Amino acid sequence: MQKQQLPNSTLILIFGILSIIGCCCYGLVGIIFGIIALVMAKRATAIYNANPELYTGYNNVKTGKILAIIGLVLSILSLIGTIASFIMYGGIEGMQEMQEEILREIQENQ
């Protein structure tokens, strides 16, 4: 019997990569892609474990799952950092005020 590609194995790998890249977008995109990749990897693993001799591409699933976990952790840290900066500086207006204050101090010292 000919082996067939495990369903969504390549897509899981792509979503795992996108979860790492998505951590740069305030963490939200990375969290979304990471969760989707982990759910799909769980389903693909269950399919593979039922009949491992029928499928190829399980390495893509394992790699995608690892990348999704890494991307999820990085995205959560990025989201926490973003929330912390908004709390500390009061949002965008607070950051602009802080930048103006720093510029005034630099101009006064020159």
PAROMI-461097 format. One line per field, with one value per residue: y, x negated, z negated of N, C-alpha, C, CB in turn; residue in one letter; residue number from 1. Coordinates in steps of 0.02 Angstrom, whole numbers, plus 50000, padded with zeros to 5 digits. Atoms other than C-alpha are relative to their C-alpha. Glycine has a CB too. Layout:
<recs>
n.v: Y,...
n.u: X,...
n.w: Z,...
ca.v: Y,...
ca.u: X,...
ca.w: Z,...
c.v: Y,...
c.u: X,...
c.w: Z,...
cb.v: Y,...
cb.u: X,...
cb.w: Z,...
rest: a,...
nr: NUM,...
</recs>
This chain:
<recs>
n.v: 49942,49940,49952,49935,49943,49987,49939,49935,50001,49942,49941,49995,49972,49929,49963,49996,49947,49936,49982,49967,49935,49960,49972,49931,49961,49992,50065,50027,50043,50060,50041,50030,50052,50053,50041,50039,50053,50051,50039,50041,50050,50051,50042,50038,50051,50053,50037,50037,50054,50053,50042,49967,50028,49974,49928,49968,49930,49989,49955,49932,49988,49991,49937,49946,49997,49968,49930,49968,49989,49945,49939,49983,49972,49934,49956,49983,49952,49937,49971,49976,49939,49946,49979,49967,49933,49957,49984,49957,49936,49972,50004,49964,49930,49998,50010,49938,49951,50018,49984,49927,49982,50019,49952,49937,50008,50001,49932,49959,50019,49981
n.u: 49958,50040,49993,49975,50021,49957,49961,50019,50067,50036,49966,50020,50068,49995,49970,50051,50047,49964,49991,50062,50003,49945,50013,50020,49939,49972,49986,49933,50001,50037,49958,49948,50030,50026,49945,49974,50049,49999,49938,50006,50051,49970,49958,50042,50034,49951,49992,50062,50007,49952,50030,50062,50029,49964,50012,50066,49995,49992,50054,49974,49954,50040,50036,49951,49977,50054,50002,49940,50011,50048,49966,49950,50035,50025,49943,49973,50047,49993,49936,50009,50042,49959,49952,50037,50020,49941,49983,50052,50005,49935,49980,50039,50006,50051,50065,50017,50019,50065,50048,50008,50038,50070,50027,50010,50059,50059,50010,50023,50069,50048
n.w: 50000,49993,50055,49980,50042,50058,49987,50031,50031,49977,50027,50070,49999,49980,50055,50053,49980,50005,50071,50021,49967,50027,50067,49990,49990,50067,50029,49986,49940,50019,50044,49958,49959,50044,50024,49943,49983,50052,49994,49939,50013,50043,49957,49954,50040,50014,49938,49987,50049,49985,49948,49980,49938,49942,49989,50003,50018,50072,50021,49993,50056,50061,49994,50005,50069,50038,49980,50027,50072,50006,49979,50050,50058,49981,49990,50065,50030,49964,50020,50068,49995,49971,50052,50053,49977,50000,50069,50028,49965,49988,49930,49950,50020,50052,49969,49964,50051,50026,49949,49999,50060,49988,49951,50036,50043,49955,49974,50055,50016,49947
ca.v: 50000,50172,50299,50462,50634,50668,50795,50975,50928,51066,51191,51153,51190,51354,51408,51367,51479,51617,51608,51652,51792,51851,51885,52048,52108,52148,51961,51942,51869,51748,51688,51656,51559,51464,51405,51353,51257,51167,51115,51053,50962,50873,50811,50759,50666,50570,50522,50469,50367,50271,50206,50263,50148,50238,50416,50518,50695,50670,50761,50919,50901,50881,51028,51137,51095,51145,51306,51344,51322,51436,51564,51556,51588,51732,51805,51797,51884,52016,52043,52059,52185,52286,52288,52335,52480,52546,52536,52619,52757,52783,52731,52821,52995,52958,52895,53053,53162,53065,53086,53274,53285,53193,53308,53462,53395,53363,53539,53617,53523,53583
ca.u: 50000,49935,49903,49996,49953,50022,50164,50112,49932,49860,49990,49945,49763,49809,49920,49779,49661,49793,49818,49635,49642,49808,49732,49668,49847,49880,49899,50079,50044,49917,50038,50173,50059,49979,50144,50208,50047,50055,50236,50201,50044,50145,50269,50132,50040,50198,50222,50040,50042,50194,50103,49921,49879,50004,49936,49780,49743,49749,49582,49668,49800,49670,49567,49722,49778,49609,49607,49785,49738,49587,49691,49828,49706,49623,49792,49855,49697,49717,49899,49854,49718,49839,49970,49839,49776,49953,49982,49816,49823,50010,50031,49973,50007,49900,49759,49767,49761,49612,49522,49556,49489,49330,49307,49329,49198,49077,49103,49077,48913,48840
ca.w: 50000,50046,49907,49917,49848,49674,49689,49651,49608,49717,49657,49476,49516,49602,49457,49335,49433,49443,49254,49229,49356,49282,49112,49187,49214,49030,49000,49057,49230,49158,49025,49155,49273,49128,49059,49231,49266,49098,49122,49299,49238,49104,49234,49355,49216,49172,49355,49371,49210,49269,49425,49433,49579,49692,49679,49714,49659,49472,49457,49522,49387,49249,49313,49334,49158,49086,49186,49130,48947,48968,49063,48932,48790,48883,48929,48751,48690,48825,48778,48594,48638,48744,48606,48477,48584,48606,48420,48377,48508,48522,48702,48857,48788,48636,48745,48852,48697,48633,48800,48800,48622,48671,48822,48710,48589,48733,48802,48630,48606,48770
c.v: 50062,50048,50066,50053,50010,50065,50059,50001,50061,50064,50011,50031,50074,50042,50006,50054,50068,50021,50033,50069,50047,50029,50072,50047,50006,49934,49969,49952,49935,49953,49963,49942,49942,49954,49957,49943,49944,49956,49953,49944,49944,49952,49956,49944,49942,49957,49956,49941,49943,49951,50032,49973,50028,50070,50017,50072,50014,50045,50073,50018,50013,50067,50060,50009,50035,50074,50038,50014,50058,50066,50023,50032,50070,50051,50021,50050,50068,50035,50028,50064,50059,50026,50038,50070,50047,50019,50050,50070,50030,50000,50042,50072,50007,49990,50063,50054,49985,50017,50075,50024,49984,50048,50067,49997,50000,50069,50046,49986,50020,50070
c.u: 49956,50014,50025,49977,50051,50037,49975,49930,49960,50030,49982,49930,50001,50029,49951,49949,50033,50012,49937,49994,50053,49988,49977,50059,50038,50022,50065,49999,49964,50040,50052,49971,49973,50054,50029,49953,50000,50062,49996,49949,50028,50043,49958,49963,50047,50011,49939,49993,50049,49972,49935,49971,50034,49979,49926,50011,50009,49945,50021,50046,49960,49963,50048,50025,49947,49996,50061,49993,49952,50033,50052,49968,49974,50056,50031,49954,50005,50064,49996,49958,50039,50050,49965,49978,50059,50020,49950,50001,50068,50021,49957,49989,49946,49930,49978,49978,49931,49945,49988,49960,49926,49968,49987,49938,49936,49984,49974,49927,49950,49978
c.w: 50000,49943,50028,49950,49944,50012,49959,49971,50022,49972,49927,49995,50017,49943,49941,50015,49992,49927,49973,50031,49970,49932,50006,50008,49934,49969,50020,50059,49984,49956,50041,50041,49958,49975,50056,50017,49948,50004,50061,49989,49956,50041,50046,49962,49985,50063,50014,49951,50012,50052,50025,50066,50062,50020,50000,49980,49927,49973,50006,49943,49936,50001,49993,49929,49956,50016,49972,49926,49989,50018,49950,49939,50016,50008,49934,49964,50033,49980,49929,49999,50028,49948,49944,50021,50003,49930,49971,50031,50018,50072,50045,49980,49947,50028,50038,49952,49973,50052,50004,49940,50008,50049,49967,49956,50041,50024,49944,49982,50054,49994
cb.v: 50000,50033,50009,49999,50064,50003,49987,50018,49936,50002,49993,49931,49962,50007,49966,49933,49990,49995,49938,49957,49993,49960,49958,50006,49969,50047,50005,50057,50036,50019,50043,50053,50029,50031,50044,50046,50030,50032,50047,50043,50032,50033,50043,50046,50030,50030,50048,50046,50027,50030,49991,49991,49924,50000,50041,49994,50030,49933,49987,50007,49940,49943,50004,49986,49930,49966,50007,49957,49935,49987,49990,49938,49954,49995,49967,49936,49973,49987,49949,49945,49986,49975,49939,49959,49995,49965,49936,49969,49992,50068,50021,49996,50027,49947,49939,50023,50001,49925,49974,50033,49964,49928,50008,50018,49936,49952,50028,49989,49926,49989
cb.u: 50048,50014,49934,50077,49993,49958,50074,50049,49963,49999,50076,50002,49956,50043,50064,49964,49976,50066,50018,49938,50011,50061,49946,49955,50046,50059,49998,50048,49965,49937,50033,50032,49944,49964,50055,50010,49930,49995,50061,49980,49939,50042,50048,49949,49973,50067,50011,49939,50010,50066,50049,49949,50006,50074,50036,49962,50056,50000,49937,50036,50048,49949,49963,50058,50015,49932,49998,50062,49973,49939,50032,50039,49942,49959,50052,50010,49928,49999,50056,49967,49939,50038,50038,49939,49966,50057,50001,49932,49958,50003,50072,50035,50067,50014,50002,50059,50052,49998,50024,50069,50029,49995,50048,50061,50004,50011,50066,50043,49995,50032
cb.w: 49940,50067,49962,50006,50042,49934,49985,49947,50019,50077,50008,49965,50051,50063,49977,49993,50072,50036,49959,50020,50077,49999,49964,50061,50055,50003,49928,50015,50059,49966,49945,50047,50043,49941,49969,50061,50005,49931,50007,50060,49967,49944,50041,50035,49935,49977,50060,49994,49930,50025,50060,49946,50000,49986,49949,50070,50036,49962,50041,50067,49991,49993,50067,50046,49972,50015,50076,50013,49967,50045,50067,49980,49978,50065,50044,49957,50005,50076,50004,49955,50043,50062,49972,49981,50068,50035,49956,50010,50061,49973,50007,50068,49974,49948,50048,50042,49943,49983,50068,50000,49939,50026,50059,49957,49959,50059,50029,49938,49988,50068
rest: m,q,k,q,q,l,p,n,s,t,l,i,l,i,f,g,i,l,s,i,i,g,c,c,c,y,g,l,v,g,i,i,f,g,i,i,a,l,v,m,a,k,r,a,t,a,i,y,n,a,n,p,e,l,y,t,g,y,n,n,v,k,t,g,k,i,l,a,i,i,g,l,v,l,s,i,l,s,l,i,g,t,i,a,s,f,i,m,y,g,g,i,e,g,m,q,e,m,q,e,e,i,l,r,e,i,q,e,n,q
nr: 1,2,3,4,5,6,7,8,9,10,11,12,13,14,15,16,17,18,19,20,21,22,23,24,25,26,27,28,29,30,31,32,33,34,35,36,37,38,39,40,41,42,43,44,45,46,47,48,49,50,51,52,53,54,55,56,57,58,59,60,61,62,63,64,65,66,67,68,69,70,71,72,73,74,75,76,77,78,79,80,81,82,83,84,85,86,87,88,89,90,91,92,93,94,95,96,97,98,99,100,101,102,103,104,105,106,107,108,109,110
</recs>
